[in-house]
């Protein structure tokens, strides 16, 4: 049951994080980071077994009397996302220890961060699409709690609520689309759905199903016209921005598009809607980024532009475009997560994120400057 354990461990740590914080003090972040790193090692050990294209499937009885079970799936796409979630999550846990040093709510922050980690792992490893939806909504709830960490600030409260309402509403659309998808395919398991493409595409429900699923994915991945919630979420602490808003949560919509594209993609409706939305998002967000003077908002808009690029590539739908999307997704998660942490360090030490007031920091922050250059 390796996949179940990988998801269960951060849930258990989330429940005990405040207590561990009181016991371990400043060692809490590094100690907690051991768990996701161990999960990453397990994922790498399992990767060889799925190299031939056959996914690893795992089922755990949940309510046996009702025939309800939790089903998980590990394939190449799942490995890529799960490794990003665990490895970057481990780095962020350590980074948060320094960034939020002295914050009396750090234990609670760790709990919410680990809850989010478990939710994202559930999304990318789910075999049942309704299980995927449950974890999808859990990412929205946990991100609301993380964005609103500084809840005494009105901006943080408003930004957290805005993100919850936008992604939550998109989640309801996604649920409706997934129910239509499962009913059309005759099954709610991905293995069966991915083998039922002809039935799905030929169905009279294909277009409404497609539009609902795309609406859910576009809201989560901040595509135009829903892009405004992501820059607004920059009221969150830098560790949240580095983890949720560059590497993981905003990629959930991209993941759903990539996961379901063999079943619902490749049609004219898919091609024109997905490519046009991605292209518009890519260009509009890049243009807006040029006028930003706040480091985190600048990075946020460039993230929205990158998400548009990923959606555009998935809309094109060729093998080469799909490979390009996955390579870009990997490198973007790494460099943008690092840059958000650099911006957080600058804000923490300089007391401002306004680029007009910053300059010459290379001499007084050489390590941070080196990290920025490498990123």
C-alpha positions as CSV (number, residue, x, y, z in Angstrom):
1,X,0.0,0.0,0.0
2,X,2.8,2.5,-0.8
3,X,0.5,5.0,-2.5
4,X,-2.0,5.1,0.4
5,X,0.9,5.5,2.9
6,X,2.4,8.4,0.8
7,X,-0.9,10.3,1.1
8,X,-1.6,9.3,4.7
9,X,1.7,10.3,6.2
10,X,1.4,14.1,5.6
11,X,-2.2,13.9,6.9
12,X,-1.0,12.3,10.1
13,X,1.8,14.8,10.4
14,X,-0.7,17.7,9.8
15,X,-2.6,16.5,12.8
16,X,0.5,16.5,15.0
17,X,2.4,19.5,13.6
18,X,1.4,22.0,16.3
19,X,2.5,19.5,19.0
20,X,5.7,18.7,17.2
21,X,6.4,22.4,16.9
22,X,6.3,22.8,20.7
23,X,8.5,19.8,21.2
24,X,11.1,20.3,18.5
25,X,11.2,24.1,18.3
26,X,13.4,25.3,15.5
27,X,14.1,21.8,14.3
28,X,10.5,21.2,13.3
29,X,10.8,22.2,9.6
30,X,13.9,20.0,8.9
31,X,12.4,17.1,10.8
32,X,9.0,17.3,9.0
33,X,10.8,17.5,5.6
34,X,12.1,14.0,6.1
35,X,8.7,12.5,5.4
36,X,8.1,14.0,1.9
37,X,11.7,13.3,1.0
38,X,11.2,9.6,2.0
39,X,8.0,9.6,-0.1
40,X,10.0,11.0,-3.1
41,X,12.5,8.1,-2.7
42,X,9.6,5.6,-2.7
43,X,8.1,7.1,-5.8
44,X,11.5,6.9,-7.6
45,X,11.8,3.3,-6.6
46,X,8.3,2.6,-8.1
47,X,9.0,4.5,-11.2
48,X,11.0,1.7,-12.8
49,X,8.0,-0.6,-12.6
50,X,5.8,1.7,-14.6
51,X,8.3,2.5,-17.3
52,X,6.7,0.1,-19.7
53,X,3.5,2.1,-19.6
54,X,1.5,-0.1,-17.2
55,X,0.3,2.0,-14.2
56,X,0.5,0.8,-10.6
57,X,-3.0,0.5,-9.3
58,X,-3.9,0.3,-5.6
59,X,-7.4,-0.1,-4.0
60,X,-8.3,0.4,-0.3
61,X,-11.7,-0.5,1.1
62,X,-13.3,2.6,2.5
63,X,-16.9,1.7,3.2
64,X,-17.1,-2.0,2.3
65,X,-20.8,-2.4,3.2
66,X,-21.6,0.2,0.5
67,X,-19.0,-1.1,-2.0
68,X,-17.0,2.2,-1.7
69,X,-13.3,2.1,-2.0
70,X,-10.4,4.5,-2.4
71,X,-8.4,3.8,-5.6
72,X,-5.0,5.2,-6.4
73,X,-2.9,5.2,-9.6
74,X,0.7,5.8,-10.3
75,X,1.9,6.3,-13.9
76,X,4.4,8.6,-15.6
77,X,2.3,11.7,-15.2
78,X,1.6,10.9,-11.6
79,X,5.2,10.4,-10.8
80,X,6.2,13.7,-12.2
81,X,3.6,15.7,-10.3
82,X,4.1,13.7,-7.1
83,X,7.8,14.2,-7.1
84,X,7.4,18.0,-7.5
85,X,4.9,18.0,-4.6
86,X,7.1,16.1,-2.3
87,X,10.5,17.5,-3.1
88,X,9.5,21.1,-3.3
89,X,7.3,20.6,-0.3
90,X,10.3,19.4,1.7
91,X,12.3,22.5,0.7
92,X,9.4,24.8,1.6
93,X,9.1,23.2,5.0
94,X,12.7,24.0,5.8
95,X,12.4,27.5,4.2
96,X,9.3,28.3,6.3
97,X,11.2,27.6,9.5
98,X,13.5,30.5,8.8
99,X,11.0,32.8,7.1
100,X,8.4,32.6,9.8
101,X,10.9,32.3,12.7
102,X,9.3,33.5,15.9
103,X,5.7,33.4,14.5
104,X,3.5,31.9,17.2
105,X,1.3,30.3,14.5
106,X,4.1,28.4,12.8
107,X,2.9,25.1,14.1
108,X,-0.6,25.7,12.7
109,X,1.0,26.9,9.4
110,X,2.9,23.5,9.2
111,X,-0.4,21.7,9.8
112,X,-2.1,23.5,6.9
113,X,0.9,23.1,4.6
114,X,1.0,19.3,5.2
115,X,-2.7,19.1,4.7
116,X,-2.3,20.8,1.4
117,X,0.5,18.4,0.5
118,X,-1.7,15.4,1.2
119,X,-4.5,16.9,-0.9
120,X,-2.3,17.6,-3.9
121,X,-0.9,14.0,-3.7
122,X,-4.5,12.7,-3.6
123,X,-5.3,14.7,-6.7
124,X,-2.4,13.4,-8.8
125,X,-2.6,9.8,-7.6
126,X,-6.4,9.3,-7.7
127,X,-7.7,6.5,-9.9
128,X,-11.3,7.3,-9.2
129,X,-12.4,10.7,-10.6
130,X,-14.7,11.4,-7.6
131,X,-11.8,10.7,-5.3
132,X,-9.9,13.2,-7.4
133,X,-12.6,15.8,-6.8
134,X,-12.6,15.3,-3.0
135,X,-8.9,16.0,-2.9
136,X,-9.3,18.8,-5.4
137,X,-11.7,20.6,-3.0
138,X,-9.4,19.9,-0.1
139,X,-6.7,21.8,-1.9
140,X,-9.0,24.8,-2.2
141,X,-9.8,24.7,1.6
142,X,-6.2,24.3,2.7
143,X,-5.0,27.0,0.4
144,X,-7.7,29.3,1.9
145,X,-6.2,28.7,5.3
146,X,-2.7,29.3,4.1
147,X,-3.4,32.4,2.1
148,X,-5.1,33.9,5.1
149,X,-2.2,33.1,7.5
150,X,-1.9,36.8,8.4
151,X,-5.6,36.9,9.1
152,X,-5.3,40.1,11.1
153,X,-4.7,41.9,7.8
154,X,-7.8,42.7,5.8
155,X,-5.9,42.2,2.5
156,X,-5.1,38.6,3.5
157,X,-8.7,37.8,4.5
158,X,-10.1,39.2,1.2
159,X,-7.5,37.4,-0.9
160,X,-8.1,34.1,0.8
161,X,-11.8,34.4,0.4
162,X,-11.5,35.4,-3.2
163,X,-9.3,32.4,-4.0
164,X,-11.7,30.1,-2.2
165,X,-14.8,31.4,-4.0
166,X,-13.2,31.3,-7.5
167,X,-11.6,27.9,-7.2
168,X,-14.6,26.5,-5.2
169,X,-17.0,27.6,-7.9
170,X,-14.8,26.1,-10.5
171,X,-14.7,22.9,-8.4
172,X,-18.5,22.6,-8.6
173,X,-18.3,22.9,-12.4
174,X,-15.6,20.3,-12.4
175,X,-17.8,18.0,-10.3
176,X,-20.7,18.3,-12.7
177,X,-18.4,17.6,-15.6
178,X,-16.9,14.6,-14.0
179,X,-20.3,13.1,-13.2
180,X,-21.3,13.5,-16.8
181,X,-17.9,11.9,-17.9
182,X,-18.4,9.0,-15.5
183,X,-22.0,8.3,-16.6
184,X,-21.1,8.5,-20.3
185,X,-18.1,6.2,-19.9
186,X,-20.1,3.8,-17.6
187,X,-17.4,4.0,-14.9
188,X,-15.7,6.5,-12.6
189,X,-12.3,4.9,-12.7
190,X,-9.6,6.5,-14.9
191,X,-8.5,3.2,-16.4
192,X,-12.0,2.6,-17.9
193,X,-12.5,6.3,-18.8
194,X,-9.3,6.5,-20.8
195,X,-10.3,3.4,-22.8
196,X,-13.8,4.9,-23.6
197,X,-12.7,7.8,-25.8
198,X,-14.9,7.0,-28.8
199,X,-18.0,6.6,-26.6
200,X,-17.3,9.9,-24.8
201,X,-16.6,12.0,-27.9
202,X,-19.6,10.6,-29.7
203,X,-22.0,11.4,-26.8
204,X,-24.5,14.2,-27.0
205,X,-23.2,15.3,-23.6
206,X,-19.6,15.7,-24.8
207,X,-19.7,19.5,-25.3
208,X,-21.4,20.4,-21.9
209,X,-19.1,17.8,-20.2
210,X,-16.0,19.4,-21.9
211,X,-17.0,22.9,-21.0
212,X,-17.7,22.1,-17.3
213,X,-14.3,20.3,-16.9
214,X,-12.5,23.1,-18.7
215,X,-14.2,25.7,-16.5
216,X,-13.0,23.8,-13.4
217,X,-9.4,23.5,-14.7
218,X,-9.2,27.1,-16.0
219,X,-10.3,28.6,-12.6
220,X,-7.7,26.5,-10.7
221,X,-4.9,27.4,-13.1
222,X,-5.8,31.1,-13.3
223,X,-6.7,31.3,-17.0
224,X,-8.3,34.5,-18.4
225,X,-10.8,35.7,-17.2
226,X,-10.1,34.1,-13.8
227,X,-6.5,35.1,-13.6
228,X,-7.0,37.9,-11.0
229,X,-7.2,35.6,-8.0
230,X,-3.6,34.4,-8.3
231,X,-1.9,37.8,-8.0
232,X,-4.3,38.7,-5.2
233,X,-3.1,35.6,-3.3
234,X,0.3,37.2,-3.0
235,X,-0.9,38.4,0.4
236,X,0.2,35.0,1.6
237,X,3.6,34.4,3.2
238,X,6.4,33.6,0.7
239,X,6.5,29.9,1.5
240,X,2.9,29.6,0.4
241,X,3.6,31.5,-2.8
242,X,6.6,29.3,-3.6
243,X,4.7,26.1,-3.0
244,X,1.0,26.7,-3.9
245,X,1.2,29.5,-6.4
246,X,4.2,28.4,-8.5
247,X,4.8,24.7,-8.2
248,X,1.7,22.8,-7.2
249,X,-1.9,24.1,-6.7
250,X,-2.0,26.2,-9.8
251,X,-0.7,23.2,-11.8
252,X,-3.7,21.1,-10.7
253,X,-5.8,22.5,-13.5
254,X,-3.0,21.7,-16.0
255,X,-2.8,18.2,-14.4
256,X,-6.5,17.5,-15.0
257,X,-6.2,18.7,-18.6
258,X,-3.2,16.4,-19.2
259,X,-4.8,13.5,-17.3
260,X,-8.1,13.6,-19.2
261,X,-6.9,14.7,-22.6
262,X,-6.6,11.1,-23.9
263,X,-10.3,10.7,-23.2
264,X,-11.8,14.1,-24.0
265,X,-9.1,15.8,-26.0
266,X,-8.2,15.9,-29.7
267,X,-11.5,17.3,-30.9
268,X,-12.0,20.6,-32.7
269,X,-13.9,21.9,-29.6
270,X,-10.9,20.9,-27.4
271,X,-8.3,22.3,-29.7
272,X,-9.9,25.8,-30.3
273,X,-11.1,26.4,-26.7
274,X,-8.0,25.2,-25.0
275,X,-5.4,26.7,-27.3
276,X,-7.2,30.1,-27.6
277,X,-7.6,30.4,-23.8
278,X,-4.0,29.4,-23.2
279,X,-2.7,31.8,-25.8
280,X,-4.7,34.8,-24.5
281,X,-3.7,34.1,-21.0
282,X,0.0,33.8,-22.0
283,X,0.0,37.1,-23.8
284,X,-2.2,39.2,-21.5
285,X,-0.4,38.1,-18.3
286,X,3.0,38.6,-19.8
287,X,2.0,42.2,-20.8
288,X,0.6,43.0,-17.4
289,X,3.8,41.6,-15.7
290,X,5.9,44.4,-17.3
291,X,4.1,47.1,-15.4
292,X,4.4,45.5,-11.9
293,X,6.8,47.0,-9.3
294,X,6.0,44.5,-6.5
295,X,8.4,41.5,-6.8
296,X,5.8,38.9,-5.8
297,X,3.0,40.3,-8.1
298,X,5.5,40.4,-11.0
299,X,6.3,36.7,-10.4
300,X,2.6,36.0,-10.0
301,X,1.7,37.4,-13.4
302,X,4.7,35.7,-15.1
303,X,3.4,32.5,-13.5
304,X,-0.1,33.1,-15.0
305,X,1.7,33.6,-18.4
306,X,3.5,30.3,-17.9
307,X,0.3,28.5,-17.0
308,X,-1.2,29.9,-20.2
309,X,1.8,28.5,-22.2
310,X,1.2,25.0,-20.6
311,X,-2.5,25.1,-21.5
312,X,-1.7,26.2,-25.0
313,X,0.7,23.3,-25.5
314,X,-1.9,20.8,-24.1
315,X,-4.5,22.3,-26.5
316,X,-2.2,21.7,-29.5
317,X,-2.3,18.1,-28.4
318,X,0.5,16.5,-30.4
319,X,3.1,14.2,-28.8
320,X,5.8,16.8,-29.2
321,X,3.6,19.5,-27.6
322,X,2.7,17.3,-24.7
323,X,6.3,16.5,-24.0
324,X,7.2,20.2,-24.3
325,X,4.4,20.9,-21.8
326,X,5.8,18.4,-19.2
327,X,9.4,19.6,-19.6
328,X,8.3,23.3,-19.2
329,X,6.1,22.3,-16.2
330,X,9.0,20.7,-14.5
331,X,11.5,23.6,-15.0
332,X,8.9,26.3,-14.3
333,X,8.1,24.6,-10.9
334,X,11.8,24.6,-10.0
335,X,12.8,28.1,-11.1
336,X,9.6,29.9,-10.1
337,X,9.5,28.2,-6.7
338,X,13.1,29.3,-6.1
339,X,12.4,32.9,-7.3
340,X,9.4,33.2,-5.0
341,X,11.7,32.2,-2.1
342,X,14.3,34.7,-3.2
343,X,11.6,37.4,-3.3
344,X,10.5,36.3,0.2
345,X,14.1,36.6,1.5
346,X,14.5,40.1,0.0
347,X,11.2,41.2,1.5
348,X,12.1,39.7,4.9
349,X,15.5,41.4,5.0
350,X,14.9,44.6,3.1
351,X,11.4,45.2,4.4
352,X,10.0,45.9,0.9
353,X,9.2,44.2,-2.3
354,X,9.1,47.4,-4.4
355,X,11.7,47.1,-7.1
356,X,12.0,50.9,-7.3
357,X,13.4,50.9,-3.8
358,X,15.7,48.0,-4.2
359,X,19.2,47.9,-5.7
360,X,22.7,46.9,-4.9
361,X,21.6,43.9,-2.8
362,X,24.1,41.6,-4.4
363,X,26.8,43.0,-2.1
364,X,24.9,42.5,1.1
365,X,23.0,39.4,0.1
366,X,25.4,37.4,-2.0
367,X,23.9,34.0,-1.4
368,X,20.4,35.1,-2.3
369,X,21.8,36.9,-5.4
370,X,23.5,33.6,-6.4
371,X,20.3,31.7,-5.9
372,X,18.4,34.2,-8.0
373,X,21.0,34.0,-10.8
374,X,20.9,30.2,-10.9
375,X,17.1,30.2,-10.9
